[in-house]
Amino acid sequence: MKGQQLFQSLLPSVTLAVLTTQPSLADTAKVNEVRYFASPQGLSAIYDLNSAVKKVNPQQLTPYIDSFPAIFTPISVITNVNPVGSGGATVQEFTATGVQGSRGEFQSIPPTPLPNSGKKRVAQTGSPKPNAPINNAVPTKNDQPPSYLNPNPNPLQFPTKPDEVTVQGTQPITLAQALELARRNNRELQVALLTLERNRFALREAQASLLPSANLSSDLTRSGPGFSDQILPGSNPLDPTFRSSSTGFNASAQINYQIYTSGQRNANIRANEEQVRSSELDVERQSEEIRLNVTTQYYDLQQADEQVRINEAAVRNAQASLRDAQALERAGVGTRFAVLQSQVNLADAQQNLTNAISQQRITRRRLVTSLSLSQSVDISAADPVQLAGLWNQTLENSIVLAFQNRPELQQQLANRNINEQRRRLALAQLGPQISLVAGYSLQDTFDDSGSIIDNYSLGVRANLTLFDGGAARASANQRRADIRIAETQFAETRNQIRFQVEQAYSNLQSNLENIQTATAALDQARESLRLARLRFQAGVGTQTDVIDAENRLTQAEGRRVSAILDYNRALASLQRSVTSRAFLR
């Protein structure tokens, strides 16, 4: 144990010496910051643990949902958190930065070939290169993404020419900008908002029954004798019995107000109120899902970028090993077999790089589709790979917070209330319906000696359904079954939420430990590759040892990146399980 502590404490200095004396060291990643802390078990490393969650300050989704919780606002869960060693003592940290080549920041040094080394290329003429950003696009400094990323405002527009779908450039964006673009452009969220708007109008329609209805009608009629009566022989217009033309005017007004509806009116209004509440919760649920999906896809994009970088480094390492093998062969101390092994290893590395670039393109287009961006742009990740934050809640507190704040549970309760009101609405059809009716009418015939005739009416109208064949009670029984379904779904959703929290919490803890293990393994893989190359150049090692060390280094780099991004995914999933509303109180 003491020897391990001594080795880890001296490793930064050893690494610095190696970087200055060994030019053929493998090309590796740049690490922003590595923090170490002392514990009873020895020296440990945590990669940039104090990096806080990126802040997002988006506008409200729409002007009519300003009362919603801050949707798409990432949760900042780091509040002066000090990691604690396994012995329970507060850790003592120091930062390994400021020294080129230390464990804080690794710089790659191009390999220097041995004397008389050749420049013969094998496997292919060059390594595949990822698509570089066009027009030297650079990420913007704020959380507002560039306006040219927005899609065509016409949802029915579709391209008809190849140049309309040709990618013109690649724009790096941050996670905060990706969330802002999702808030603006995501189609599923727009559908949820339109559904909410529709249900609010339906509520206004139901509330209109609280007011009386008024009707006004009028007609103007011109009447007279038929044409045949006027041309018949012997017709005398002066005869009193002769029908003459006349113009009449009728008008009536009526007011109707439902005094008693057996609870039908109130049940309908409350059902629509619960429907609006359910739609609001669905907007919140949809927003949380989109935030999780976009965040996860952004981390997938970061991982794809890192895989390209790692495979590019693997190709360079394989090329350096090939040059060493060729130089030894020309010097007479190497074998043709070692050169062939290096060529095969380089070909494998180039194939892996090609596959990584293809996966990078697919991941980029997947995120572009989720964000509904313009047809002619591509995006890349601008944020560095680092820890997104720490979770300072216990598992039990996380479960309780999820139960209190998840919109899915409240949606099931809202659905239960909707069905309860619909059950009452069905039974109200069997009760009496009483209305107050008031009317006023007037009648006048022009060109006569009579005066205007008017009258009014005031009455109470009652309606009672004596028999409907059992339809109302059957409808009420359907709603009662729907109530039991909602209660059962509530219990199932509650169990699923608990499992989601436990799963995300377990993944979070395991990946945090994996980060420390992967960081130590990466350092060991670098040192192993250095020693393998020294042994091979000295003639006491084999090319197989170098190839194995290169493969282990590539795998170690991939595991470290995967551990960091898996931790970030678990943190995003845990935030989704609890929802952002829990941290706004």
Order of alpha helices (4+ residues) and beta strands (2+ residues): alpha-beta-beta-beta-beta-alpha-alpha-beta-alpha-beta-alpha-alpha-beta-alpha-alpha-beta-beta-alpha-alpha
